[in-house]
Amino acid sequence: MGTKFLWDFRFLLLVAAGFFIYIQIRLFATQSQYAERLATVVESENQCNSQTRRLIDQISMQQGHIVALEEEKKQRDQEYMQMKALVQDLE
Protein backbone atom coordinates (compact mmCIF):
# COMPACT_ATOMS: atom_id res chain seq x y z
CA MET A 1 0.00 0.00 0.00
CA GLY A 2 2.88 2.40 0.76
CA THR A 3 4.42 1.89 -2.67
CA LYS A 4 1.13 2.52 -4.42
CA PHE A 5 0.61 5.69 -2.38
CA LEU A 6 4.12 6.86 -3.30
CA TRP A 7 3.46 6.10 -6.99
CA ASP A 8 0.12 8.00 -6.83
CA PHE A 9 1.87 10.92 -5.16
CA ARG A 10 4.55 10.99 -7.87
CA PHE A 11 1.88 10.84 -10.53
CA LEU A 12 0.06 13.78 -8.95
CA LEU A 13 3.34 15.72 -8.77
CA LEU A 14 3.97 14.96 -12.45
CA VAL A 15 0.47 16.15 -13.37
CA ALA A 16 0.93 19.29 -11.23
CA ALA A 17 4.32 19.97 -12.86
CA GLY A 18 2.80 19.53 -16.31
CA PHE A 19 -0.05 21.88 -15.41
CA PHE A 20 2.45 24.39 -13.99
CA ILE A 21 4.54 24.26 -17.19
CA TYR A 22 1.40 24.73 -19.30
CA ILE A 23 0.39 27.78 -17.24
CA GLN A 24 3.90 29.23 -17.57
CA ILE A 25 3.83 28.78 -21.36
CA ARG A 26 0.41 30.47 -21.59
CA LEU A 27 1.59 33.35 -19.37
CA PHE A 28 4.70 33.81 -21.50
CA ALA A 29 2.63 33.84 -24.70
CA THR A 30 0.21 36.36 -23.23
CA GLN A 31 3.08 38.51 -21.97
CA SER A 32 4.69 38.41 -25.42
CA GLN A 33 1.42 39.51 -27.03
CA TYR A 34 1.07 42.41 -24.61
CA ALA A 35 4.70 43.40 -25.20
CA GLU A 36 4.11 43.45 -28.96
CA ARG A 37 0.94 45.50 -28.53
CA LEU A 38 2.75 47.92 -26.24
CA ALA A 39 5.58 48.31 -28.75
CA THR A 40 3.02 49.03 -31.49
CA VAL A 41 1.26 51.60 -29.32
CA VAL A 42 4.53 53.32 -28.42
CA GLU A 43 5.53 53.46 -32.08
CA SER A 44 2.14 54.91 -33.01
CA GLU A 45 2.41 57.48 -30.23
CA ASN A 46 5.87 58.51 -31.43
CA GLN A 47 4.56 58.94 -34.98
CA CYS A 48 1.63 60.98 -33.68
CA ASN A 49 3.96 63.21 -31.65
CA SER A 50 6.21 63.69 -34.66
CA GLN A 51 3.26 64.65 -36.86
CA THR A 52 1.97 67.01 -34.17
CA ARG A 53 5.37 68.74 -34.00
CA ARG A 54 5.42 69.10 -37.79
CA LEU A 55 1.92 70.57 -37.77
CA ILE A 56 2.88 73.00 -35.00
CA ASP A 57 5.92 74.06 -37.05
CA GLN A 58 3.72 74.57 -40.12
CA ILE A 59 1.23 76.61 -38.10
CA SER A 60 4.05 78.75 -36.73
CA MET A 61 5.37 79.38 -40.24
CA GLN A 62 1.88 80.28 -41.47
CA GLN A 63 1.42 82.66 -38.55
CA GLY A 64 4.73 84.29 -39.48
CA HIS A 65 3.48 84.72 -43.06
CA ILE A 66 0.21 86.20 -41.80
CA VAL A 67 2.06 88.73 -39.64
CA ALA A 68 4.28 89.69 -42.57
CA LEU A 69 1.27 90.10 -44.86
CA GLU A 70 -0.53 92.21 -42.27
CA GLU A 71 2.51 94.47 -41.99
CA GLU A 72 2.70 94.72 -45.77
CA LYS A 73 -1.00 95.60 -45.92
CA LYS A 74 -0.54 98.33 -43.31
CA GLN A 75 2.35 99.77 -45.31
CA ARG A 76 0.33 99.70 -48.53
CA ASP A 77 -2.65 101.29 -46.78
CA GLN A 78 -0.37 104.08 -45.59
CA GLU A 79 1.02 104.52 -49.10
CA TYR A 80 -2.53 104.58 -50.46
CA MET A 81 -3.56 107.24 -47.98
CA GLN A 82 -0.50 109.34 -48.92
CA MET A 83 -1.28 108.98 -52.64
CA LYS A 84 -4.92 109.83 -52.03
CA ALA A 85 -3.93 112.95 -50.09
CA LEU A 86 -1.50 113.90 -52.86
CA VAL A 87 -4.19 113.50 -55.51
CA GLN A 88 -6.60 115.62 -53.44
CA ASP A 89 -3.93 118.29 -53.11
CA LEU A 90 -3.31 118.27 -56.84
CA GLU A 91 -7.01 118.65 -57.62
C-alpha positions in Angstrom: 0.0 0.0 0.0 2.9 2.4 0.8 4.4 1.9 -2.7 1.1 2.5 -4.4 0.6 5.7 -2.4 4.1 6.9 -3.3 3.5 6.1 -7.0 0.1 8.0 -6.8 1.9 10.9 -5.2 4.5 11.0 -7.9 1.9 10.8 -10.5 0.1 13.8 -8.9 3.3 15.7 -8.8 4.0 15.0 -12.4 0.5 16.2 -13.4 0.9 19.3 -11.2 4.3 20.0 -12.9 2.8 19.5 -16.3 0.0 21.9 -15.4 2.4 24.4 -14.0 4.5 24.3 -17.2 1.4 24.7 -19.3 0.4 27.8 -17.2 3.9 29.2 -17.6 3.8 28.8 -21.4 0.4 30.5 -21.6 1.6 33.3 -19.4 4.7 33.8 -21.5 2.6 33.8 -24.7 0.2 36.4 -23.2 3.1 38.5 -22.0 4.7 38.4 -25.4 1.4 39.5 -27.0 1.1 42.4 -24.6 4.7 43.4 -25.2 4.1 43.4 -29.0 0.9 45.5 -28.5 2.8 47.9 -26.2 5.6 48.3 -28.8 3.0 49.0 -31.5 1.3 51.6 -29.3 4.5 53.3 -28.4 5.5 53.5 -32.1 2.1 54.9 -33.0 2.4 57.5 -30.2 5.9 58.5 -31.4 4.6 58.9 -35.0 1.6 61.0 -33.7 4.0 63.2 -31.6 6.2 63.7 -34.7 3.3 64.7 -36.9 2.0 67.0 -34.2 5.4 68.7 -34.0 5.4 69.1 -37.8 1.9 70.6 -37.8 2.9 73.0 -35.0 5.9 74.1 -37.1 3.7 74.6 -40.1 1.2 76.6 -38.1 4.0 78.7 -36.7 5.4 79.4 -40.2 1.9 80.3 -41.5 1.4 82.7 -38.5 4.7 84.3 -39.5 3.5 84.7 -43.1 0.2 86.2 -41.8 2.1 88.7 -39.6 4.3 89.7 -42.6 1.3 90.1 -44.9 -0.5 92.2 -42.3 2.5 94.5 -42.0 2.7 94.7 -45.8 -1.0 95.6 -45.9 -0.5 98.3 -43.3 2.3 99.8 -45.3 0.3 99.7 -48.5 -2.6 101.3 -46.8 -0.4 104.1 -45.6 1.0 104.5 -49.1 -2.5 104.6 -50.5 -3.6 107.2 -48.0 -0.5 109.3 -48.9 -1.3 109.0 -52.6 -4.9 109.8 -52.0 -3.9 113.0 -50.1 -1.5 113.9 -52.9 -4.2 113.5 -55.5 -6.6 115.6 -53.4 -3.9 118.3 -53.1 -3.3 118.3 -56.8 -7.0 118.6 -57.6 
